[in-house]
Amino acid sequence: MSHDYSEIDIVLEKMQSALERIREQNPDFYSKYPTQLLTIADEQVIQSISIQWQLPDEYLYFLRHYVPRSVSWSTDEYINLQIYGADDLVGGQSGYNYNPVKEELITEWPAGYLVIASDEGDPYCIDLSRGDTVIYTAPHGAGTWDFSVVYDNLTEFLHSVLLPRSYEDEDSNMDEDEQYSYNKVFLTGPGSDKVKTLLFIKKVFSCDYTEAKAHLEAVPLTVYKGIDREAAKIVEQLRSIGADYESHRISVNEFLGIP
């Protein structure tokens, strides 16, 4: 049976282009610390992991064509996401389903869950018992693993690393004569998916799970104060994860902290 992997090919090309743009922005740094993407994986490695796991065809195709070297993705969604290539997949399970110190399996880890990426310890997994590429995640350090679906398939997950950051220098694209309105966005409750709301807090405040829980218990929590166009992006993120929020117009003086 033949498979159409055109969507994977397209997103891989976009990831390569994004990486090239990042390198162009800081050529001196990346000349010292080179990154590499989109080379063909070693067939012996592919054969080895194919023996160890029954991988979905789409994911196996991805591994053949995604070989990262010192590549990580930082967006509004991720602090420092590392997507594993075939060479990294076995080692990527360490600390999740396997304890390398005691050299034993971790029984609390869900059977069939394969970690395909990690963001500062938060695993992103596929469930091999399903045979598809639905993506699950859970915050680490919570004592138990509370997984939820974050993407319906691998392609959606890969597209998520291409979303531009909204926390860029707000002055860089400003016209001096342009007038701006200012907004303040509050998180007021966990909403329909507490896990996703906690992940949002972790990303915004660059904190761990315990600190994120403390922030959530202290609502209303200010998650953004600034120009309205950026506030709208934050509101859209909160709406997409089903969180409870409020957004209010504020004066220039309040924005600047002037009494």
Secondary structure in CASP SS format (residue, H / E / C, confidence):
PFRMAT SS
TARGET T0000
AUTHOR 0000-0000-0000
METHOD secondary structure of the structure
MODEL  1
M C 1.00
S C 1.00
H C 1.00
D C 1.00
Y C 1.00
S H 1.00
E H 1.00
I H 1.00
D H 1.00
I H 1.00
V H 1.00
L H 1.00
E H 1.00
K H 1.00
M H 1.00
Q H 1.00
S H 1.00
A H 1.00
L H 1.00
E H 1.00
R H 1.00
I H 1.00
R H 1.00
E H 1.00
Q H 1.00
N C 1.00
P H 1.00
D H 1.00
F H 1.00
Y H 1.00
S H 1.00
K H 1.00
Y C 1.00
P C 1.00
T C 1.00
Q E 1.00
L C 1.00
L C 1.00
T C 1.00
I C 1.00
A C 1.00
D C 1.00
E H 1.00
Q H 1.00
V H 1.00
I H 1.00
Q H 1.00
S H 1.00
I H 1.00
S H 1.00
I H 1.00
Q H 1.00
W C 1.00
Q C 1.00
L C 1.00
P C 1.00
D H 1.00
E H 1.00
Y H 1.00
L H 1.00
Y H 1.00
F H 1.00
L H 1.00
R H 1.00
H H 1.00
Y C 1.00
V C 1.00
P C 1.00
R E 1.00
S C 1.00
V C 1.00
S C 1.00
W E 1.00
S C 1.00
T C 1.00
D C 1.00
E C 1.00
Y C 1.00
I C 1.00
N C 1.00
L E 1.00
Q E 1.00
I E 1.00
Y C 1.00
G C 1.00
A H 1.00
D H 1.00
D H 1.00
L H 1.00
V H 1.00
G H 1.00
G H 1.00
Q C 1.00
S E 1.00
G C 1.00
Y C 1.00
N C 1.00
Y E 1.00
N E 1.00
P C 1.00
V C 1.00
K C 1.00
E C 1.00
E E 1.00
L E 1.00
I C 1.00
T C 1.00
E C 1.00
W C 1.00
P C 1.00
A C 1.00
G C 1.00
Y E 1.00
L E 1.00
V E 1.00
I E 1.00
A E 1.00
S E 1.00
D E 1.00
E C 1.00
G C 1.00
D E 1.00
P E 1.00
Y E 1.00
C E 1.00
I E 1.00
D E 1.00
L C 1.00
S C 1.00
R C 1.00
G C 1.00
D C 1.00
T C 1.00
V C 1.00
I E 1.00
Y E 1.00
T E 1.00
A C 1.00
P C 1.00
H C 1.00
G C 1.00
A C 1.00
G C 1.00
T C 1.00
W C 1.00
D C 1.00
F C 1.00
S E 1.00
V E 1.00
V E 1.00
Y E 1.00
D C 1.00
N C 1.00
L H 1.00
T H 1.00
E H 1.00
F H 1.00
L H 1.00
H H 1.00
S H 1.00
V C 1.00
L C 1.00
L C 1.00
P C 1.00
R C 1.00
S C 1.00
Y C 1.00
E C 1.00
D C 1.00
E C 1.00
D C 1.00
S C 1.00
N C 1.00
M C 1.00
D C 1.00
E C 1.00
D C 1.00
E C 1.00
Q C 1.00
Y C 1.00
S C 1.00
Y E 1.00
N E 1.00
K E 1.00
V E 1.00
F E 1.00
L E 1.00
T E 1.00
G E 1.00
P C 1.00
G C 1.00
S C 1.00
D C 1.00
K H 1.00
V H 1.00
K H 1.00
T H 1.00
L H 1.00
L H 1.00
F H 1.00
I H 1.00
K H 1.00
K H 1.00
V H 1.00
F H 1.00
S C 1.00
C C 1.00
D C 1.00
Y H 1.00
T H 1.00
E H 1.00
A H 1.00
K H 1.00
A H 1.00
H H 1.00
L H 1.00
E H 1.00
A C 1.00
V C 1.00
P C 1.00
L E 1.00
T E 1.00
V E 1.00
Y E 1.00
K E 1.00
G E 1.00
I E 1.00
D H 1.00
R H 1.00
E H 1.00
A H 1.00
A H 1.00
K H 1.00
I H 1.00
V H 1.00
E H 1.00
Q H 1.00
L H 1.00
R H 1.00
S H 1.00
I C 1.00
G C 1.00
A C 1.00
D E 1.00
Y E 1.00
E E 1.00
S E 1.00
H E 1.00
R E 1.00
I E 1.00
S C 1.00
V H 1.00
N H 1.00
E H 1.00
F H 1.00
L H 1.00
G C 1.00
I C 1.00
P C 1.00
END
